[in-house]
Amino acid sequence: MEQREENVLKQLDVLILAAGLGTRMRSNLAKVLHRLDNRPLINHVCRTAATLAPRKIYVVIGHQGEDVRRAVLEELDEEHAEFVWQKEQLGTGDAVNAARPFLENVDSTLLVLSGDVPMIRAETLAALVQQHHTHRGKGAACTILTVKLDDPTGYGRIVRDSEGLFSKIVEQKDASEEEKAINEINSGIYCFDTRKLFDALSKVKNDNAQGEYYLTDVPHLLREAGEDIAIYRHNDAHEIEGVNNRVQLADMERILCRRTIRRMMLDYGVTFIDPKNTYVSEQASIGRDTVIYPNVVIEGDTRIGDGCTIRSGTRITNSKIGYAVEILDNCVIVDAEISNQCTVGPMAHLRGHAKMEEKSKVGNFVELKKTILGRGSKASHLTYLGDATIGEKTNIGAGTITCNYDGKNKHATEIGNNVRIGSDTMLVAPVRVGDGAVTGAGSVVTRDVPEDTLVYGAPAKVRKNLKETEEEKAESQTSNQA
């Protein structure tokens, strides 16, 4: 019992193998840098590993190692990530051996993962580690995650003895015809007693068809030394599937998207009119009673609230959408925020941290870039608003543009509350339009516009004080009544 508790309390380290190029991808890009759900494959594995709260995550890098390192550090902080260089790619045993200086004398449990197996779930890995620690009440020297496949071609086979216990792993190219008929395969995911792993690894030889040092030889060597080898057989083959070519990558993208959409429909009450023709990132969240029409693409860390309608042809990336928002056909929304009860489109483009406040409206062929559109304000037609701040209940006429770039620098435009910008107005930044002001159609505004004034012309000039006009009207009405 004391031995079991000691094993359970051992610290967990993770080693991710990510040094290979992946020749079957037919690419100049290292395999683990190819993207699934718009994130590098290695980032999926790192994120899952991090949820287990290990002491440290070691990543073995080789081909395009600096690029892989940068990708990993987008997911992990430097305190918990350690990079191990594999100088030559001489097999998985050689890859693990590259980490010997870091781990050889560490008393830990080492979880070994592959950087090209992105769909493995944290729950599965936690169950694997648990079985490793509790096997036969004292823990195992090695625990192997396996699955059964209808077609095991290409995978190492799990050979069991007459009692059904682990005997060895045989790689496809080294397997006999009888061994090739075995459909239980090695996933390439293991738990090891770290010290025992490196002791056995020093005995691995490369006398095989590939001339490589196989990590798969280690469990057999440990068994020959009298150590316990456990098998954790999993029932979901998709989780342990590696990416070896672009067909597999595309299949994995489809599976991940279908799982995401199914979860959103069953668990969160989202309606998808045509799930097969909709793409939703695993990172996204969508609220109850939102309706998604066909050919919508929702990418990255996008948050959509309750009761929204997203019409066909729209792409939303890394954006935040409030509740009861209607987004009409063929809009592009990237790095933007849309508050509650807004209307967008059709054919609108929001980007560069554009923000729409509550009940505002952006219509046909309107583009917002790094712009705040105030509560209840409208830009309904054929308008470009860049680097602008617009107040409440302001109307932007068709054809309006903010001239925010002088050839060298970008400049800001400020438009106040209750402003009416006439059609085809050009606002030459930096410029400010005060509350209650009006610009005539076709105006070229090059100077600040005072509050409650009418300006028009090219360049626009103050033609009337609207506040005084209102006061005069009020006085005239009073006189007539008298």
C-alpha positions as CSV (number, residue, x, y, z in Angstrom):
1,M,0.0,0.0,0.0
2,E,2.9,2.4,0.8
3,Q,4.4,1.6,-2.6
4,R,1.1,2.6,-4.3
5,E,0.8,5.9,-2.5
6,E,4.4,6.7,-3.5
7,N,3.6,6.1,-7.2
8,V,0.4,8.1,-7.1
9,L,2.3,11.1,-5.6
10,K,5.1,11.1,-8.2
11,Q,5.3,14.3,-10.1
12,L,4.2,14.3,-13.7
13,D,6.4,15.4,-16.6
14,V,5.4,15.4,-20.2
15,L,7.6,14.8,-23.2
16,I,6.3,15.7,-26.7
17,L,8.0,14.4,-29.8
18,A,8.0,17.1,-32.5
19,A,11.3,16.9,-34.4
20,G,10.2,15.3,-37.6
21,L,9.6,17.0,-41.0
22,G,6.8,14.7,-42.2
23,T,7.8,13.9,-45.8
24,R,4.3,12.5,-46.6
25,M,2.8,16.0,-46.1
26,R,4.7,17.0,-49.3
27,S,5.5,20.3,-47.7
28,N,8.3,22.6,-46.8
29,L,6.7,23.1,-43.5
30,A,7.4,20.9,-40.5
31,K,4.5,18.5,-39.9
32,V,3.6,19.8,-36.4
33,L,3.3,23.3,-37.8
34,H,0.5,22.4,-40.1
35,R,-2.8,23.8,-38.9
36,L,-5.9,22.1,-37.5
37,D,-8.7,24.4,-36.4
38,N,-6.4,27.3,-37.4
39,R,-3.8,26.3,-34.8
40,P,-0.5,24.4,-35.3
41,L,-0.9,20.6,-34.5
42,I,1.7,20.9,-31.8
43,N,-0.4,23.6,-30.0
44,H,-3.3,21.2,-29.6
45,V,-1.1,18.7,-27.9
46,C,0.5,21.3,-25.7
47,R,-2.8,22.7,-24.6
48,T,-4.1,19.2,-23.7
49,A,-0.9,18.4,-21.9
50,A,-1.1,21.6,-19.9
51,T,-4.5,20.7,-18.5
52,L,-2.9,17.8,-16.6
53,A,-0.8,20.4,-14.6
54,P,2.6,18.7,-15.1
55,R,5.8,20.0,-13.5
56,K,7.2,20.7,-16.9
57,I,6.5,20.0,-20.6
58,Y,9.6,19.0,-22.7
59,V,9.3,19.4,-26.4
60,V,11.8,17.6,-28.7
61,I,12.5,19.8,-31.7
62,G,14.6,19.3,-34.9
63,H,13.3,20.3,-38.3
64,Q,12.4,24.1,-38.2
65,G,13.0,23.9,-34.5
66,E,12.9,27.7,-33.9
67,D,9.6,27.9,-35.7
68,V,8.2,25.1,-33.6
69,R,9.6,26.7,-30.5
70,R,7.8,30.0,-31.3
71,A,4.5,28.1,-31.9
72,V,4.7,26.2,-28.6
73,L,5.4,29.5,-26.7
74,E,2.1,30.8,-28.1
75,E,0.4,28.1,-26.0
76,L,2.8,27.6,-23.0
77,D,4.7,30.0,-20.8
78,E,8.5,29.7,-20.8
79,E,8.5,28.7,-17.1
80,H,6.8,25.4,-17.9
81,A,8.3,24.6,-21.3
82,E,11.7,23.1,-22.0
83,F,13.0,22.5,-25.5
84,V,15.2,19.6,-26.4
85,W,17.1,19.5,-29.7
86,Q,17.4,16.2,-31.6
87,K,20.3,16.8,-33.9
88,E,19.7,13.8,-36.2
89,Q,16.3,12.1,-36.7
90,L,17.3,8.5,-35.8
91,G,14.0,7.3,-34.5
92,T,11.7,7.8,-31.6
93,G,14.1,6.2,-29.2
94,D,16.8,8.6,-30.2
95,A,14.3,11.5,-29.8
96,V,13.5,10.5,-26.2
97,N,17.2,9.9,-25.5
98,A,17.8,13.5,-26.4
99,A,16.0,14.5,-23.2
100,R,18.3,12.3,-21.1
101,P,20.3,15.3,-19.7
102,F,17.1,16.8,-18.4
103,L,15.2,13.7,-17.1
104,E,17.6,10.8,-16.5
105,N,17.8,11.3,-12.7
106,V,14.4,12.7,-12.1
107,D,12.0,10.7,-10.0
108,S,8.8,11.2,-11.9
109,T,6.2,9.8,-14.2
110,L,6.9,10.7,-17.8
111,L,4.0,11.0,-20.2
112,V,5.2,10.6,-23.8
113,L,3.1,12.2,-26.5
114,S,3.4,12.8,-30.3
115,G,3.2,16.3,-31.6
116,D,1.2,15.1,-34.6
117,V,-1.7,13.5,-32.6
118,P,-3.8,16.6,-31.9
119,M,-7.2,15.1,-30.9
120,I,-6.1,13.2,-27.8
121,R,-8.3,14.4,-24.9
122,A,-7.1,15.3,-21.4
123,E,-9.6,12.9,-19.9
124,T,-8.0,10.0,-21.8
125,L,-4.5,11.0,-20.7
126,A,-5.6,11.3,-17.1
127,A,-7.1,7.8,-17.2
128,L,-3.9,6.5,-18.7
129,V,-1.8,8.1,-15.9
130,Q,-4.2,6.8,-13.3
131,Q,-3.9,3.3,-14.5
132,H,-0.1,3.6,-14.7
133,H,0.0,4.6,-11.0
134,T,-2.4,2.0,-9.7
135,H,-1.6,-1.1,-11.9
136,R,-1.7,-4.1,-9.6
137,G,-1.7,-1.8,-6.6
138,K,1.9,-0.7,-7.0
139,G,2.1,1.0,-10.4
140,A,3.8,-0.1,-13.7
141,A,7.2,0.7,-15.1
142,C,5.4,1.4,-18.4
143,T,1.8,1.8,-19.5
144,I,0.9,1.8,-23.2
145,L,-2.3,3.4,-24.7
146,T,-3.7,1.1,-27.4
147,V,-6.8,0.9,-29.6
148,K,-8.2,-1.7,-32.0
149,L,-8.5,-0.8,-35.7
150,D,-10.4,-2.5,-38.5
151,D,-7.4,-1.6,-40.7
152,P,-4.2,-1.5,-38.6
153,T,-1.9,-1.0,-41.6
154,G,1.1,1.2,-40.8
155,Y,0.8,1.0,-37.0
156,G,3.0,-1.0,-34.6
157,R,1.1,-4.1,-33.3
158,I,0.6,-5.0,-29.7
159,V,1.7,-8.7,-29.2
160,R,0.2,-10.3,-26.1
161,D,1.3,-13.6,-24.5
162,S,-0.9,-16.6,-23.8
163,E,-2.3,-15.0,-20.7
164,G,-3.2,-11.8,-22.6
165,L,-0.4,-9.8,-21.0
166,F,1.9,-7.5,-22.9
167,S,4.7,-9.2,-24.7
168,K,6.2,-6.7,-27.3
169,I,5.4,-4.1,-29.9
170,V,6.3,-5.0,-33.5
171,E,6.5,-2.3,-36.1
172,Q,4.7,-2.8,-39.5
173,K,7.9,-3.2,-41.5
174,D,9.3,-5.8,-39.1
175,A,6.1,-7.7,-38.5
176,S,5.4,-11.3,-39.7
177,E,2.2,-12.1,-41.6
178,E,0.7,-13.5,-38.3
179,E,1.7,-10.3,-36.4
180,K,0.3,-8.1,-39.2
181,A,-3.1,-9.8,-38.6
182,I,-3.2,-8.3,-35.1
183,N,-5.6,-5.3,-35.0
184,E,-4.6,-3.9,-31.5
185,I,-2.2,-1.1,-32.3
186,N,0.3,1.1,-30.4
187,S,-0.9,4.7,-30.2
188,G,2.6,6.0,-29.6
189,I,1.4,7.4,-26.2
190,Y,3.0,6.0,-23.1
191,C,3.5,6.5,-19.4
192,F,6.9,5.6,-18.0
193,D,8.7,5.5,-14.7
194,T,11.3,8.1,-15.8
195,R,14.4,6.5,-14.3
196,K,13.5,3.0,-15.6
197,L,12.8,4.4,-19.0
198,F,16.3,5.9,-19.5
199,D,17.9,2.8,-18.0
200,A,16.2,0.6,-20.6
201,L,16.7,3.1,-23.4
202,S,20.5,2.7,-23.1
203,K,20.0,-0.9,-24.2
204,V,18.0,-0.2,-27.3
205,K,19.7,-1.1,-30.6
206,N,19.0,-0.1,-34.2
207,D,19.0,-3.6,-35.8
208,N,15.7,-3.2,-37.6
209,A,14.5,-2.5,-41.1
210,Q,14.7,1.2,-40.7
211,G,18.1,1.3,-38.9
212,E,16.5,3.5,-36.2
213,Y,16.3,3.4,-32.4
214,Y,12.7,2.5,-31.6
215,L,11.1,3.7,-28.4
216,T,8.8,0.7,-28.9
217,D,11.6,-1.6,-27.9
218,V,11.7,-0.2,-24.4
219,P,8.5,-1.9,-23.0
220,H,9.8,-5.3,-24.1
221,L,13.2,-4.7,-22.5
222,L,11.5,-3.6,-19.2
223,R,9.3,-6.8,-19.3
224,E,12.4,-8.9,-19.9
225,A,13.9,-7.2,-16.8
226,G,11.0,-8.3,-14.7
227,E,9.1,-5.0,-14.7
228,D,5.3,-4.8,-14.9
229,I,4.0,-3.4,-18.3
230,A,0.3,-2.3,-18.3
231,I,-2.0,-1.7,-21.3
232,Y,-4.7,1.0,-21.3
233,R,-7.0,0.1,-24.2
234,H,-9.0,3.0,-25.4
235,N,-12.2,2.8,-27.5
236,D,-12.0,5.9,-29.7
237,A,-9.5,5.5,-32.5
238,H,-10.0,9.1,-33.8
239,E,-8.3,10.4,-30.6
240,I,-5.0,8.7,-31.3
241,E,-4.9,9.2,-35.0
242,G,-1.8,10.9,-36.2
243,V,-1.5,13.3,-39.2
244,N,0.7,11.9,-41.9
245,N,-0.7,13.5,-45.0
246,R,-3.1,16.2,-46.1
247,V,-6.0,13.8,-46.6
248,Q,-5.8,12.8,-43.0
249,L,-5.5,16.4,-42.0
250,A,-8.7,17.3,-43.9
251,D,-10.5,14.3,-42.4
252,M,-9.5,15.4,-39.0
253,E,-10.7,19.0,-39.6
254,R,-14.1,17.6,-40.7
255,I,-14.4,15.3,-37.6
256,L,-13.4,18.1,-35.2
257,C,-15.9,20.5,-36.8
258,R,-18.7,17.9,-36.7
259,R,-18.0,17.1,-33.0
260,T,-18.1,20.8,-32.2
261,I,-21.4,21.5,-34.0
262,R,-23.0,18.4,-32.5
263,R,-22.0,19.5,-29.0
264,M,-23.3,23.0,-29.6
265,M,-26.7,21.6,-30.8
266,L,-27.1,19.1,-27.9
267,D,-25.5,20.9,-25.0
268,Y,-26.1,24.6,-25.8
269,G,-29.2,24.8,-27.8
270,V,-27.8,26.3,-31.0
271,T,-29.7,25.8,-34.3
272,F,-27.7,24.9,-37.4
273,I,-29.8,24.9,-40.6
274,D,-27.3,22.8,-42.5
275,P,-24.5,21.5,-40.2
276,K,-22.6,19.8,-43.1
277,N,-22.1,23.1,-44.8
278,T,-21.1,25.1,-41.7
279,Y,-17.6,25.5,-40.2
280,V,-17.2,26.3,-36.4
281,S,-13.9,26.4,-34.6
282,E,-13.6,24.2,-31.5
283,Q,-12.5,27.4,-29.6
284,A,-15.7,29.2,-30.4
285,S,-18.8,29.5,-28.1
286,I,-22.4,30.2,-29.3
287,G,-25.4,31.0,-27.1
288,R,-28.8,29.4,-26.8
289,D,-31.4,29.9,-29.6
290,T,-28.9,31.4,-32.0
291,V,-29.6,30.3,-35.6
292,I,-26.7,29.6,-38.0
293,Y,-27.5,29.5,-41.7
294,P,-25.6,27.4,-44.3
295,N,-22.1,28.4,-45.5
296,V,-21.2,30.4,-42.3
297,V,-17.6,30.2,-41.1
298,I,-16.9,30.9,-37.4
299,E,-13.2,30.8,-36.6
300,G,-10.9,31.2,-33.7
301,D,-11.8,32.5,-30.2
302,T,-15.3,33.9,-31.3
303,R,-18.0,34.4,-28.7
304,I,-21.6,34.7,-29.9
305,G,-24.5,35.4,-27.5
306,D,-28.1,34.1,-27.2
307,G,-30.8,34.6,-29.7
308,C,-28.6,35.8,-32.7
309,T,-29.1,35.1,-36.4
310,I,-26.1,34.6,-38.6
311,R,-27.1,34.5,-42.3
312,S,-25.4,32.6,-45.1
313,G,-21.9,33.5,-46.5
314,T,-20.7,35.3,-43.3
315,R,-17.2,34.7,-41.8
316,I,-16.6,35.7,-38.2
317,T,-13.1,35.4,-36.7
318,N,-11.9,36.1,-33.2
319,S,-14.8,38.4,-32.5
320,K,-17.3,39.0,-29.7
321,I,-21.1,39.2,-30.6
322,G,-23.7,40.1,-28.0
323,Y,-27.3,38.8,-27.7
324,A,-30.1,39.3,-30.3
325,V,-27.7,40.4,-33.0
326,E,-28.7,40.0,-36.6
327,I,-25.8,39.5,-39.1
328,L,-27.1,39.4,-42.7
329,D,-25.6,37.7,-45.7
330,N,-22.0,37.8,-46.8
331,C,-20.4,39.8,-44.0
332,V,-16.7,39.6,-42.9
333,I,-16.1,40.3,-39.2
334,V,-12.6,39.9,-37.9
335,D,-11.2,41.0,-34.5
336,A,-14.4,43.0,-33.8
337,E,-17.0,43.5,-31.1
338,I,-20.7,43.8,-31.8
339,S,-22.9,44.7,-28.8
340,N,-26.5,43.6,-28.1
341,Q,-29.3,44.1,-30.5
342,C,-27.2,45.3,-33.4
343,T,-27.8,44.7,-37.1
344,V,-24.9,44.1,-39.5
345,G,-25.0,43.8,-43.3
346,P,-25.5,42.5,-45.8
347,M,-22.1,42.8,-47.4
348,A,-20.5,44.6,-44.4
349,H,-16.9,44.4,-43.2
350,L,-15.8,44.9,-39.6
351,R,-12.1,44.6,-38.7
352,G,-9.2,46.0,-36.7
353,H,-11.0,46.0,-33.4
354,A,-14.1,47.8,-34.7
355,K,-16.8,48.0,-32.1
356,M,-20.6,48.5,-32.5
357,E,-22.4,49.7,-29.4
358,E,-25.9,48.5,-28.5
359,K,-28.7,48.9,-31.1
360,S,-26.4,50.4,-33.7
361,K,-26.6,49.4,-37.4
362,V,-24.1,48.8,-40.2
363,G,-25.6,48.2,-43.6
364,N,-24.8,47.3,-47.2
365,F,-21.1,47.7,-48.2
366,V,-20.1,49.5,-45.1
367,E,-16.6,49.0,-43.6
368,L,-15.5,49.8,-40.1
369,K,-11.9,49.7,-39.2
370,K,-10.6,50.5,-35.7
371,T,-13.9,52.4,-35.2
372,I,-16.4,52.7,-32.5
373,L,-20.0,53.2,-33.7
374,G,-22.1,54.6,-30.8
375,R,-25.3,53.3,-29.3
376,G,-28.3,53.7,-31.7
377,S,-26.1,55.1,-34.5
378,K,-26.4,54.0,-38.1
379,A,-24.1,53.7,-41.1
380,S,-26.5,52.1,-43.6
381,H,-24.9,52.3,-47.1
382,L,-21.6,52.4,-49.0
383,T,-19.4,53.9,-46.2
384,Y,-15.8,53.6,-45.0
385,L,-15.2,54.6,-41.3
386,G,-11.6,54.1,-40.3
387,D,-9.9,55.3,-37.0
388,A,-13.2,57.0,-36.0
389,T,-15.2,57.4,-32.8
390,I,-18.9,58.1,-33.4
391,G,-21.3,59.1,-30.6
392,E,-24.9,58.0,-29.9
393,K,-27.9,58.3,-32.3
394,T,-25.8,59.7,-35.1
395,N,-26.6,58.9,-38.8
396,I,-23.9,58.5,-41.3
397,G,-25.1,59.1,-44.9
398,A,-24.4,56.9,-47.9
399,G,-21.0,57.3,-49.5
400,T,-19.3,58.9,-46.4
401,I,-15.6,58.2,-45.9
402,T,-13.1,59.2,-43.2
403,C,-9.9,60.2,-45.0
404,N,-7.7,58.8,-42.2
405,Y,-4.4,58.3,-44.0
406,D,-2.2,61.2,-45.2
407,G,0.4,59.1,-47.0
408,K,2.5,58.6,-43.9
409,N,0.3,58.4,-40.8
410,K,-3.2,57.5,-39.7
411,H,-5.3,60.2,-38.1
412,A,-8.5,60.0,-36.0
413,T,-12.0,61.3,-36.7
414,E,-14.4,62.2,-33.9
415,I,-18.1,62.5,-34.5
416,G,-20.4,63.5,-31.6
417,N,-23.9,62.6,-30.6
418,N,-27.1,63.3,-32.7
419,V,-25.0,64.2,-35.7
420,R,-26.2,63.9,-39.3
421,I,-23.5,63.3,-41.8
422,G,-24.8,64.0,-45.4
423,S,-24.3,61.6,-48.3
424,D,-20.9,61.6,-49.9
425,T,-19.2,63.6,-47.1
426,M,-15.4,63.3,-46.9
427,L,-14.1,63.8,-43.3
428,V,-10.4,64.7,-43.7
429,A,-8.7,63.6,-40.4
430,P,-7.7,64.7,-37.9
431,V,-11.1,66.3,-37.5
432,R,-13.9,66.6,-35.0
433,V,-17.7,67.1,-35.6
434,G,-19.5,68.4,-32.6
435,D,-22.8,67.2,-31.1
436,G,-25.9,68.0,-33.1
437,A,-24.0,69.1,-36.2
438,V,-25.1,68.5,-39.8
439,T,-22.9,68.2,-42.9
440,G,-24.5,68.8,-46.3
441,A,-24.3,66.3,-49.1
442,G,-20.9,66.2,-50.9
443,S,-19.1,68.2,-48.2
444,V,-15.3,68.0,-47.7
445,V,-14.8,68.6,-44.0
446,T,-11.2,69.7,-43.3
447,R,-11.7,71.7,-40.1
448,D,-13.5,70.9,-36.8
449,V,-17.2,71.5,-36.9
450,P,-18.8,73.3,-33.9
451,E,-21.8,71.8,-32.1
452,D,-25.2,72.4,-33.6
453,T,-24.0,73.9,-36.8
454,L,-24.7,73.2,-40.5
455,V,-21.6,73.0,-42.8
456,Y,-21.4,72.3,-46.5
457,G,-19.2,72.9,-49.5
458,A,-15.7,71.9,-50.6
459,P,-14.1,72.8,-48.3
460,A,-17.0,72.8,-45.9
461,K,-17.8,76.0,-44.1
462,V,-20.2,76.9,-41.3
463,R,-23.4,78.1,-43.0
464,K,-25.9,78.2,-40.1
465,N,-26.0,77.9,-36.3
466,L,-28.8,75.3,-35.9
467,K,-29.3,76.0,-32.2
468,E,-29.9,79.7,-32.9
469,T,-32.3,78.8,-35.7
470,E,-34.3,76.6,-33.4
471,E,-34.5,79.4,-30.8
472,E,-35.6,81.9,-33.5
473,K,-38.4,79.4,-34.6
474,A,-39.5,79.1,-31.0
475,E,-39.7,82.9,-30.5
476,S,-41.6,83.3,-33.8
477,Q,-44.2,80.7,-32.8
478,T,-44.6,82.4,-29.4
479,S,-45.1,85.8,-31.1
480,N,-47.7,84.4,-33.5
481,Q,-49.6,82.8,-30.7
482,A,-49.7,86.1,-28.9
